[in-house]
Amino acid sequence: MNLVQRERQVNTATRSLIKTLYGSGIRNCQVMNVIGNIHGGNDKIGFNVQHVRNVLRDERKKRFEISDAQAGLDLLHRLNEESGSKYFIRTEVDEENRLKCLVWIDPRCIMAYQNFGDVMDFDTTYRTNRYAMPFVPFTGVNHHYQSVIFGFALMRDEHASTFEWILRTWLEGVGNNPPLTIITD
């Protein structure tokens, strides 16, 4: 008995078929059924519906337009200018000069962290935005047991190096004063 699950790959032709079917309005589970029929059964495909979702997510990432990222950054920089440079904004780009990570902290977040930053929650959302980029709110709780925000981040991937960059950058933004406790998933 083989207990190690084999790596599942979606080849180029199948990726193209997935994109075409999805572009025609066919849902992910139906895409799996079509591919299963082509291969003689879903058990012979070598991947599952999550892999279909991953193919579509990767395609959305490729369409990430620099103009959208630039428009968001322009807004943040304008807000920073209007506040007298009180915002903390840092970006990291890849080798193609595309946005990889963004961390921003507004003045209210910095003040909230200074007052209530003993415990910080760090968790990512599940790629629910248009570009399938995980959103990272840094949150805590005030003295009335209400949620307070300590900053935000967007990230293109969930590699350890990306998390390290985001946490180091956020820490820089709050004055290199680490919380006593970090709660995360």
ZIPETA-V425696 format. One record per backbone hydrogen bond with DSSP energy under -1.0 kcal/mol. CO is the residue of the C=O (numbers start at 1). NH is the residue of the N-H. If there is no record, write none. Layout:
BEGIN
co=(CO	CO)
nh=(NH	NH)
END
This chain:
BEGIN
co=(11	12	13	14	15	16	17	18	19	20	21	22	27	28	29	30	31	32	33	34	35	36	41	42	48	49	50	51	52	53	54	55	56	57	58	59	61	65	66	67	68	69	70	71	72	73	74	75	76	77	78	79	80	81	88	90	92	92	94	98	100	101	102	103	104	105	106	107	108	109	110	111	112	113	118	118	120	121	125	129	134	135	136	138	139	140	142	146	148	151	152	153	154	159	160	161	162	163	164	165	166	167	168	169	170	171	172	181	183)
nh=(15	16	17	18	19	20	21	22	23	24	26	25	31	32	33	34	35	36	37	38	39	41	44	45	52	53	54	55	56	57	58	59	60	61	62	63	64	69	70	71	72	73	74	75	76	77	78	79	80	81	82	83	85	84	105	103	100	101	97	94	156	92	154	90	152	88	110	111	112	113	114	115	116	117	180	181	183	139	127	132	155	125	153	150	121	148	145	142	140	138	104	136	102	163	164	165	166	167	168	169	170	171	172	173	174	176	175	120	122)
END
